[in-house]
Each structure stands twice: as structure tokens, then as C-alpha cells.
Amino acid sequence: MDRPRSAAASRALAYGLAGLVFLLDRLTKYLIQQQVLAGDSYTVIPGFFSIVHNENPGAAFSLFSAAQSEWRSFFLVGLTAGAAILIAVLLWHPGGRVGESRSSMRLGLSLILGGALGNVFDRIASGTVTDFLDFYLGGLHWPAFNLADCAITVGAALVILDLIRSRRPAPKT
């Protein structure tokens, strides 16, 4: 009887974290949309970090933003929604690779799910994703991003680390 309750608690934590990421992402984007005019920039750390308000019609790091096809949004929504559904299913099933994995895999997948839901919500609601974190160093400039992108990146790193660790042979004692 402990196994189903443990699986249920694990699911609740995973989906709860994804929901928290989604809500924080929505809150930060809402604040930017309400307080910062599109295209404006406010320096936080001179020469390193600014808050901006960019509406990105493309994918991560502005990929496909210059594409003029009317199918771009459908493609990006479909791809993101498909990935979110796959991750939600992986987190639901108590058995298999994810259910029996270390918490780093579940944590990583939860972060990816929350971030994907945040960005797909934007894309469905407005056709663009609000980006506002702008890092640069002199002439080196990273494309602006948002909290959902941060969660996806950290989540992907955790999943990769978990996969690498799971392939190592167990230490001999």
C-alpha cells in the first residue's frame, strides 16, 4: 500500500513544481508586459544585465523569429505542446525509467514541463513569447530570455546529468 501513496506523492510534487514554475513565469511576464514598454530597456548592472521587453515570435534564443510562414506558430505550439504532453506522461507513470529514477530526473522533467507550459501559453495567447532577461558583456550579447527558458535549461541539464550518472557502473565494494 505504501507504493501507490509514494507514487501519488511523487506525482503531486512533480506536477506542483511544474505548476509553480508556470505561475512564476506568468507572473514575471505579466509584470514586464504591464511595467515595461515593448522595446524598452532598463540597465540593472551596467555592461552586463538589463531588463527588456521583447516579444519573440520564434523559438528559444529567437530561432525561427525571422521566418515569415504562417505555419511557424502552429509548428512551435505543436512541438512544445507535444513535448509537454510527453513529459507529463513520463512523470505520471510510476514504473519505468522516470518512476524509478533519482529525484534529479523528476526535478529536471518538472522544470522542463513548467517552462514549456509557460511558453506555450504565451504562444497560444498572443503568438509570441515575452522575453525580458538580457545579459551581455561588451559586444557579446546573449539573446533575451525569460523564467520559463531558465527552468527548461536547468531542467535539461539535470536530465542530462541524471542520464550520465545512470550509465556509470556501480562502484565495487
C-alpha positions as CSV (number, residue, x, y, z in Angstrom):
1,M,0.0,0.0,0.0
2,D,3.0,2.4,0.5
3,R,4.0,2.2,-3.1
4,P,0.8,3.9,-4.6
5,R,0.9,6.6,-1.9
6,S,4.5,7.2,-2.6
7,A,3.9,7.4,-6.4
8,A,1.0,9.8,-5.8
9,A,3.1,12.0,-3.5
10,S,5.9,11.9,-6.1
11,R,3.4,12.9,-8.9
12,A,2.0,15.7,-6.7
13,L,5.4,17.1,-6.1
14,A,6.4,16.9,-9.7
15,Y,3.3,18.5,-11.1
16,G,3.2,21.0,-8.2
17,L,6.7,22.2,-9.1
18,A,5.8,22.4,-12.8
19,G,2.7,24.4,-11.8
20,L,4.8,26.7,-9.6
21,V,7.3,27.3,-12.5
22,F,4.3,28.1,-14.8
23,L,2.8,30.6,-12.3
24,L,6.1,32.3,-11.6
25,D,6.7,32.6,-15.3
26,R,3.2,34.0,-15.9
27,L,3.7,36.5,-13.1
28,T,7.0,37.8,-14.3
29,K,5.9,38.1,-17.9
30,Y,2.7,39.9,-16.7
31,L,4.8,42.4,-14.7
32,I,7.1,43.1,-17.6
33,Q,4.1,43.5,-20.0
34,Q,2.5,45.9,-17.6
35,Q,5.5,47.9,-16.4
36,V,8.0,47.9,-19.4
37,L,7.0,49.2,-22.8
38,A,7.8,46.8,-25.7
39,G,11.4,47.5,-26.9
40,D,12.4,49.4,-23.8
41,S,15.5,48.5,-21.8
42,Y,16.4,49.3,-18.2
43,T,20.0,48.7,-17.1
44,V,20.4,46.8,-13.9
45,I,24.1,46.0,-13.9
46,P,25.9,48.3,-16.4
47,G,27.8,46.4,-19.1
48,F,26.2,43.1,-18.0
49,F,22.5,42.9,-17.4
50,S,19.3,44.7,-18.4
51,I,15.6,44.2,-18.1
52,V,14.0,44.5,-21.6
53,H,10.6,43.8,-23.1
54,N,10.9,41.7,-26.2
55,E,8.1,39.8,-27.9
56,N,9.7,36.8,-29.5
57,P,7.7,35.2,-32.4
58,G,10.4,32.5,-32.7
59,A,11.6,29.6,-30.6
60,A,14.3,29.6,-27.9
61,F,17.0,32.2,-28.5
62,S,14.9,33.8,-31.3
63,L,15.3,30.8,-33.6
64,F,12.8,31.0,-36.5
65,S,11.8,34.5,-35.5
66,A,12.6,35.8,-39.0
67,A,10.6,33.1,-40.6
68,Q,7.6,34.6,-42.4
69,S,5.5,31.4,-42.7
70,E,2.0,31.4,-41.2
71,W,2.8,27.9,-40.1
72,R,5.6,29.0,-37.7
73,S,3.2,29.5,-34.7
74,F,1.3,26.2,-35.4
75,F,4.6,24.3,-35.7
76,L,6.1,25.9,-32.5
77,V,2.8,25.4,-30.5
78,G,2.5,21.8,-31.7
79,L,6.2,20.9,-30.9
80,T,6.0,22.5,-27.5
81,A,2.6,21.0,-26.6
82,G,3.8,17.6,-27.8
83,A,6.9,17.8,-25.7
84,A,4.9,18.9,-22.6
85,I,2.4,16.0,-23.1
86,L,5.3,13.5,-23.4
87,I,6.9,14.8,-20.2
88,A,3.6,14.9,-18.3
89,V,3.1,11.2,-19.3
90,L,6.6,10.3,-18.2
91,L,6.1,11.9,-14.8
92,W,2.7,10.2,-14.4
93,H,3.8,6.6,-14.8
94,P,5.2,5.2,-11.6
95,G,7.2,2.5,-13.3
96,G,9.9,2.6,-15.9
97,R,12.9,4.8,-16.2
98,V,11.5,8.0,-14.8
99,G,9.4,6.5,-12.0
100,E,12.4,4.6,-10.6
101,S,14.9,7.3,-11.3
102,R,16.7,9.6,-8.8
103,S,15.0,12.8,-7.9
104,S,17.2,14.8,-10.3
105,M,15.4,13.2,-13.3
106,R,12.0,14.0,-11.9
107,L,13.1,17.5,-10.8
108,G,14.5,18.2,-14.3
109,L,11.4,17.0,-16.1
110,S,9.2,19.0,-13.8
111,L,11.2,22.2,-14.5
112,I,11.0,21.5,-18.3
113,L,7.3,20.9,-18.1
114,G,6.6,24.1,-16.2
115,G,8.7,26.1,-18.6
116,A,7.2,24.5,-21.7
117,L,3.7,25.2,-20.4
118,G,4.6,28.9,-19.7
119,N,6.0,29.5,-23.2
120,V,3.2,27.5,-25.0
121,F,0.6,29.6,-23.1
122,D,2.2,32.8,-24.4
123,R,2.4,31.4,-27.9
124,I,-1.3,30.3,-27.9
125,A,-2.5,33.6,-26.3
126,S,-0.5,36.1,-28.4
127,G,1.6,34.3,-31.0
128,T,4.8,35.5,-29.3
129,V,6.7,34.8,-26.1
130,T,7.7,37.6,-23.8
131,D,11.4,37.7,-23.1
132,F,12.9,40.2,-20.6
133,L,16.3,39.0,-19.1
134,D,19.1,40.4,-21.2
135,F,22.7,39.5,-20.5
136,Y,25.7,40.9,-22.3
137,L,29.4,41.6,-21.9
138,G,30.8,44.3,-24.0
139,G,29.9,43.4,-27.6
140,L,29.0,39.8,-26.7
141,H,25.2,39.7,-26.4
142,W,23.1,36.7,-25.4
143,P,19.5,36.7,-26.8
144,A,16.9,37.9,-24.2
145,F,15.1,35.1,-22.4
146,N,12.5,34.5,-19.6
147,L,11.9,32.5,-16.5
148,A,10.4,29.6,-18.5
149,D,13.6,29.4,-20.6
150,C,15.7,29.3,-17.4
151,A,13.6,26.4,-16.0
152,I,13.9,24.5,-19.3
153,T,17.6,25.0,-19.4
154,V,18.2,24.0,-15.8
155,G,15.8,21.0,-16.2
156,A,17.6,19.8,-19.3
157,A,20.9,20.0,-17.5
158,L,19.5,17.9,-14.6
159,V,18.1,15.3,-17.0
160,I,21.4,15.1,-18.9
161,L,23.4,14.7,-15.6
162,D,21.0,12.0,-14.4
163,L,21.4,10.1,-17.7
164,I,25.2,10.4,-17.5
165,R,25.2,9.2,-13.8
166,S,22.9,6.3,-14.6
167,R,25.3,5.0,-17.2
168,R,28.2,4.8,-14.9
169,P,28.9,1.3,-13.4
170,A,28.2,0.9,-9.8
171,P,31.2,1.3,-7.5
172,K,32.7,-2.1,-6.4
173,T,32.7,-2.6,-2.7
